[in-house]
Amino acid sequence: MPLAMLGAPEVDRRSGKVWARKFTVAHDCGLIINPDGLRRCIEGNVVQGTSRALSEEVAFDRTKVTSVDWTSYPILDITEAPETVDIVLLNRPELPPAGAGESSIRPVAAALANAVSTRPACAYAAPR
């Protein structure tokens, strides 16, 4: 399920807070049977990926996980969700349906990092 993603965030330079304002996603899922459902799946993946990238964090103390409920585990607030998720579906009827699943969650963090940094996201994982 090949896809490409671009993020266009805004950064508050005083606080460092990142708002993932806009995404553009191109997704190749082979034969598309339900385009509306596919768009909703991709949009939900982008919102969930944004939450994972910018808000979610599991907290620990010396012996256990301390973020054990929705009050202590931060997630993206609806006011922080992307304003726009533009989706380009590549319908390839000569191929079997491949679906979208959660493949569009994975590149969200890299798309945001690439948009706010002068270093490619893959460089953050490389040893220095």
Buried (B, 14 or more C-beta within 10 A) or exposed (E): EEBEBBBBBBEEEEEEEBBBBBBBBBBBBBEBEEEEEBBEBBBBBBBBBBBBBBEBEEEEEEEEEEBEEEEEBBEBEEEBBBEEBEBEBBBBEEEEBBBBEEBBBEBBBBBBBBBEEEEEBEEEEEEE
